[in-house]
């Protein structure tokens, strides 16, 4: 990872032992590092600062590391999460996994080079996820602009948008459902989209009509189907959800392998 990338990211180090916190901050020089010596102090920083990566002790006054990571994820769903702890007790590890969904659980003492390598790896992943999220937003803006001007995007653009929505659903654990009509009924796409939201996608893929519903679980998909049912008399969709029915475009669209 290059220094310019490190300089873009805000990193919170939380440890009630000041000597440890200062050592971690030195090892992570190049990032925008802030240090907290209490769990409640770290909680306040998460609320006030745009934190991208958290490196925390598990046992601190004011809060556990697991609770801190849980709060950090509520503020920033893609924040990267590391626990550095002297405790290898199963209950502490389980709390970090179940509450904070920790990505790395490192035992003290930790070598500075090892800590830096772990954080650099997570930072690289974080920047990749940010770029993917920005691409999703960019595609959404392009689709909205096209539709405002009465122009329908082509199939290639819509398939790329679906791929990015799948990436977002997998990485950020967001709901995503599809209504798949194996034999595409004859319906004017513009009329169909009247019953959909701006972020929804409707297109034909081969013989199939596909309606993609970002941020919708199975219940939300049923609500959409009830709304557009009058436009598709005599047709029933196959409902697919990510990740329950698949995580790839091929599996969700019922395409042959």
C-alpha positions, -999 to +999 in steps of 0.1 A: +000+000+000+013+034-009+016+063+015-010+084-004-036+057+003-028+055+040-031+092+043-067+090+031-079+068+060-089+077+095-078+050+120-089+047+156-066+030+182-083+022+215-064+008+244-064+017+281-027+010+283-012+042+269+021+025+262+004+000+239-017+027+222+013+048+214+032+018+201+004+009+178+001+045+166+038+045+158+035+012+139+006+027+119+023+059+110+010+073+077-026+068+086-047+096+102-044+080+137-065+091+167-060+074+201-085+067+229-076+053+263-112+044+273-140+026+256-165+054+261-140+079+247-135+057+217-173+055+212-175+093+211-147+095+185-166+070+163-197+092+165-177+124+157-150+114+133-152+096+099-134+064+112-125+039+085-105+014+106-106+005+143-078-012+162-090-019+198-083-037+230-111-060+241-112-052+278-112-014+286-130+008+311-161+024+296-168-003+270-155-035+256-138-036+222-167-057+208-193-031+217-170-004+202-168-023+169-206-029+169-211+008+172-185+016+146-203-007+121-236+010+128-220+043+118-200+030+089-211-004+077-178-011+059-154+000+087-125-025+091-123-041+126-093-054+145-090-066+182-056-068+198-060-084+232-040-102+259-070-125+264-075-157+245-105-168+266-133-182+244-160-159+259-139-128+249-133-141+214-170-150+210-181-116+221-158-100+196-171-122+168-208-121+176-211-084+186-183-067+167-180-091+138-143-087+142-121-094+111-088-100+129-083-111+165-046-106+174-029-116+207-006-093+226+022-088+224+020-080+187+050-071+166+047-037+149+054-051+115+027-077+119+001-051+130+010-029+101+007-057+076-027-067+089-040-032+088-026-025+054-044-056+041-077-044+055-071-009+043-066-022+007-099-041+010-116-010+024-105+013-005-117-014-030-151-014-013-153+024-013-145+024-051-172-002-057-198+018-037-189+050-056-193+031-089-228+020-078-237+056-070-223+067-103-244+041-122-275+051-103-270+087-112-265+078-149-297+057-149-317+084-133-304+110-157-312+088-187-348+081-175-354+118-167-345+125-204-368+097-216-339+074-227-339+038-216-304+024-208-293-007-228-290-042-215-252-040-209-255-010-187-283-026-166-264-059-162-234-040-150-256-022-125-271-056-113-235-070-108-226-040-087-258-043-067-249-079-060-215-069-048-230-043-024-256-069-011-228-094-004-203-071+011-226-048+031-252-075+039-280-056+023-312-071+012-317-077-025-345-096-043-354-105-078-387-113-096-377-136-124-403-145-151-388-175-170-409-168-201-409-130-206-445-117-209-452-090-234-453-057-215-441-022-222-411-016-200-420+020-194-454+010-181-439-016-158-414+009-143-443+031-132-449+005-104-413+004-094-390+026-074-362+047-090-335+023-078-353-008-091-342-024-124-364-041-150-349-058-181-351-087-204-323-113-203-328-138-231-363-152-227-366-139-191-381-108-177-362-098-146-371-072-120-342-064-095-352-049-062-322-035-042-328-030-004-358-053-006-362-086+013-388-113+003-416-094+020-407-062+001-405-081-031-441-094-026-453-059-021-438-049-054-453-079-071-488-070-058-483-035-073-473-046-108-494-078-110-522-061-130-496-054-158-487-091-161-519-111-161-515-148-162-478-147-152-462-156-119-426-148-110-400-170-094-388-150-064-350-151-057-332-135-028-295-129-022-278-147-006-305-174+002-310-184-035-276-175-048-249-148-048-240-147-085-259-132-114-260-166-131-276-184-102-301-157-094-313-153-130-318-190-135-293-190-164-279-223-176-244-231-164 
